Amino acid sequence: MAAATTLIIGASHAGVQTAASLRDNGYDGRIVMISDEAHLPYHRPPLSKTLAKPGGAALQVLRSARFFEDRRIEFVPDTRIATLAPNERRVVTADGAVIDYDALVLATGARPLVPPIPGRDLDGVMTLRSLDDALRLGEALQGADHVAIIGGGMIGLEFAAVAAGEGRQVTVIEAAPRILGRAVSAETADQLAAEHRRRGVTIVTGDSVLAIEGQTRVSAVVTKAGLRVPADLVLIAVGAIANAELAGDIGIGNREGIQVDTGLATAVPGIYAVGDCAHHPNTHAGASMRIESVQNATDQGRTVAAALTGGKARYTALPWFWSDQYELKLQIAGITQGHDLAVSRRDGPDGRLTVFCFRRGRLVGVESINNARTHMAARRLLGAGMTITAAQAADPDFDIGAAAKLIAAAE
Ligand SMILES: Cc1cc2nc3c(=O)[nH]c(=O)nc-3n(C[C@H](O)[C@H](O)[C@H](O)COP(=O)(O)OP(=O)(O)OC[C@H]3O[C@@H](n4cnc5c(N)ncnc54)[C@H](O)[C@@H]3O)c2cc1C
């Protein structure tokens, strides 16, 4: 029988999709969705792409207030859940209010990791996760000449592109031997790094920040190798950590995230976790992991809504991701981490890069730049559990789009 009250903690990509899908599936119980942010739920990806610009772009809400009203989704902003009481099936807010539930969905997301670098509390040192962070960053960028970005991951590089586009002197400092080490192949990372350098961004790799200097405001960052990079704005973007403390208090979460099974259920009856916070068995990676992407958050929201309404409740969706830097749109289908062979090729008159990543002879992911057709075809192919050979990937006459069409026709 469907639960009478579903309580969702967190109202972002995962939480909102859970609520919307519950209603789409005919769930008739009460839906309460709690957010510790003040705004209507919004799209997070633009924060590092357009919203962190001085003057920013307009906020893009995920759903209107009307959408929630029409579907009887009780959206409660500005409210933090402080405690879970699973035996009583209730939660307690930071203000001491009690909310009862029958099913609880933890969609608490993640927050920026801040390493204990001396000087991290100086004015002008920032992180980027929320709309408020993006607006503060955009304002700070207006008055900044030198921007230092600690971490050469997606968010750091997207903000580097924004800052360089605004004519600022930008330095990215990455501790690993190359940028995007955890996210993409060396071939794709090299193309992005080349574009950043062409736009005047300095990329330092294999060196880490020892200290952030300044009196009350930041003035420079100092690296292990002895570099002193002038900076009046520093973005710390070295990764994110799951908001798993609530779950940790009741034994179902730790630094890795909230532990769930393939149906996204935790070990505590009636409690599920979805999105960035969920450490789940991923069929495509063949391992348990957290994935930080809109696709993962929304597809997990759909899966948990199906579980709560008696439908198919196994999370098997193909992971995919994108990033925008300057005029380059990077799209990734599948999980390319841990590949043992990368076959790259350039298509079209403008030489658009595609990298086919293989693990033990199987295609596990495809990274493409400014090539939506290839990306969509790769998603179809990988989603159907198909593979191609490395020789086909390397063959300029092999058309992955045509191969994907054949699959679609056979389905
Ligand atoms: C700057 C930026 C750019 C990104 N760009 C891309 C991109 O280009 N492509 C892509 O696929 N992904 C991108 N991502 C990742 C994507 O935004 C996340 O994967 C997605 O937001 C995850 O959604 P979520 O609902 O799981 O968690 P979140 O979006 O983190 O939302 C969780 C919400 O829960 C709230 N919360 C936490 N604890 C509590 C509590 N105790 N009580 C009440 N509320 C609580 C949080 O404040 C937050 O509002 C980007 C992320 C960032 C930060």
The ligand as an SDF file (V2000), in Angstrom:
LIG
                    3D

 53 58  0  0  0  0  0  0  0  0999 V2000
   28.2640   25.0030   -9.5730 C   0  0  0  0  0  0  0  0  0  0  0  0
   27.7660   23.6540  -10.0010 C   0  0  0  0  0  0  0  0  0  0  0  0
   27.7160   23.3180  -11.3530 C   0  0  0  0  0  0  0  0  0  0  0  0
   27.2470   22.0680  -11.7450 C   0  0  0  0  0  0  0  0  0  0  0  0
   27.1840   21.7660  -13.0830 N   0  0  0  0  0  0  0  0  0  0  0  0
   26.6830   20.5810  -13.4790 C   0  0  0  0  0  0  0  0  0  0  0  0
   26.5410   20.2480  -14.8660 C   0  0  0  0  0  0  0  0  0  0  0  0
   26.9200   21.0220  -15.7370 O   0  0  0  0  0  0  0  0  0  0  0  0
   25.9870   19.0590  -15.1910 N   0  0  0  0  0  0  0  0  0  0  0  0
   25.5450   18.1700  -14.2560 C   0  0  0  0  0  0  0  0  0  0  0  0
   25.0490   17.0940  -14.5850 O   0  0  0  0  0  0  0  0  0  0  0  0
   25.7020   18.4420  -12.9260 N   0  0  0  0  0  0  0  0  0  0  0  0
   26.2380   19.6140  -12.5270 C   0  0  0  0  0  0  0  0  0  0  0  0
   26.3790   19.8950  -11.2040 N   0  0  0  0  0  0  0  0  0  0  0  0
   25.9840   18.8690  -10.2190 C   0  0  0  0  0  0  0  0  0  0  0  0
   24.4910   18.9340   -9.9500 C   0  0  0  0  0  0  0  0  0  0  0  0
   24.0900   20.2500   -9.7140 O   0  0  0  0  0  0  0  0  0  0  0  0
   24.1910   18.0580   -8.7570 C   0  0  0  0  0  0  0  0  0  0  0  0
   24.5140   16.7310   -9.1170 O   0  0  0  0  0  0  0  0  0  0  0  0
   22.7380   18.1620   -8.3440 C   0  0  0  0  0  0  0  0  0  0  0  0
   22.4490   19.4530   -7.8740 O   0  0  0  0  0  0  0  0  0  0  0  0
   22.4300   17.1350   -7.2740 C   0  0  0  0  0  0  0  0  0  0  0  0
   21.1170   17.3240   -6.8510 O   0  0  0  0  0  0  0  0  0  0  0  0
   20.6450   16.8380   -5.4160 P   0  0  0  0  0  0  0  0  0  0  0  0
   19.2090   17.1810   -5.3340 O   0  0  0  0  0  0  0  0  0  0  0  0
   21.0780   15.4540   -5.1830 O   0  0  0  0  0  0  0  0  0  0  0  0
   21.4880   17.6970   -4.3580 O   0  0  0  0  0  0  0  0  0  0  0  0
   21.6870   19.2500   -4.1600 P   0  0  0  0  0  0  0  0  0  0  0  0
   21.4890   19.9740   -5.4310 O   0  0  0  0  0  0  0  0  0  0  0  0
   22.9820   19.4040   -3.4510 O   0  0  0  0  0  0  0  0  0  0  0  0
   20.5030   19.6680   -3.1760 O   0  0  0  0  0  0  0  0  0  0  0  0
   20.3950   19.2210   -1.8630 C   0  0  0  0  0  0  0  0  0  0  0  0
   19.5540   20.2170   -1.1080 C   0  0  0  0  0  0  0  0  0  0  0  0
   19.2830   19.7180    0.2170 O   0  0  0  0  0  0  0  0  0  0  0  0
   19.4640   20.7510    1.1520 C   0  0  0  0  0  0  0  0  0  0  0  0
   19.6980   20.1540    2.4670 N   0  0  0  0  0  0  0  0  0  0  0  0
   20.7730   19.4400    2.8800 C   0  0  0  0  0  0  0  0  0  0  0  0
   20.6460   19.0550    4.1590 N   0  0  0  0  0  0  0  0  0  0  0  0
   19.4380   19.5280    4.5710 C   0  0  0  0  0  0  0  0  0  0  0  0
   18.7520   19.4560    5.8190 C   0  0  0  0  0  0  0  0  0  0  0  0
   19.2620   18.8170    6.8790 N   0  0  0  0  0  0  0  0  0  0  0  0
   17.5360   20.0590    5.9140 N   0  0  0  0  0  0  0  0  0  0  0  0
   16.9910   20.7000    4.8250 C   0  0  0  0  0  0  0  0  0  0  0  0
   17.6110   20.7990    3.6420 N   0  0  0  0  0  0  0  0  0  0  0  0
   18.8270   20.2140    3.5100 C   0  0  0  0  0  0  0  0  0  0  0  0
   20.6610   21.4870    0.5870 C   0  0  0  0  0  0  0  0  0  0  0  0
   20.8330   22.7640    1.1110 O   0  0  0  0  0  0  0  0  0  0  0  0
   20.2680   21.5430   -0.8910 C   0  0  0  0  0  0  0  0  0  0  0  0
   19.3970   22.5970   -1.1480 O   0  0  0  0  0  0  0  0  0  0  0  0
   26.8470   21.1360  -10.7750 C   0  0  0  0  0  0  0  0  0  0  0  0
   26.9210   21.4640   -9.4120 C   0  0  0  0  0  0  0  0  0  0  0  0
   27.3680   22.7030   -9.0210 C   0  0  0  0  0  0  0  0  0  0  0  0
   27.4410   23.0550   -7.5520 C   0  0  0  0  0  0  0  0  0  0  0  0
  1  2  1  0
  2  3  1  0
  2 52  2  0
  3  4  2  0
  4  5  1  0
  4 50  1  0
  5  6  2  0
  6  7  1  0
  6 13  1  0
  7  8  2  0
  7  9  1  0
  9 10  1  0
 10 11  2  0
 10 12  1  0
 12 13  2  0
 13 14  1  0
 14 15  1  0
 14 50  1  0
 15 16  1  0
 16 17  1  0
 16 18  1  0
 18 19  1  0
 18 20  1  0
 20 21  1  0
 20 22  1  0
 22 23  1  0
 23 24  1  0
 24 25  2  0
 24 26  1  0
 24 27  1  0
 27 28  1  0
 28 29  2  0
 28 30  1  0
 28 31  1  0
 31 32  1  0
 32 33  1  0
 33 34  1  0
 33 48  1  0
 34 35  1  0
 35 36  1  0
 35 46  1  0
 36 37  1  0
 36 45  1  0
 37 38  2  0
 38 39  1  0
 39 40  1  0
 39 45  2  0
 40 41  1  0
 40 42  2  0
 42 43  1  0
 43 44  2  0
 44 45  1  0
 46 47  1  0
 46 48  1  0
 48 49  1  0
 50 51  2  0
 51 52  1  0
 52 53  1  0
M  END
$$$$
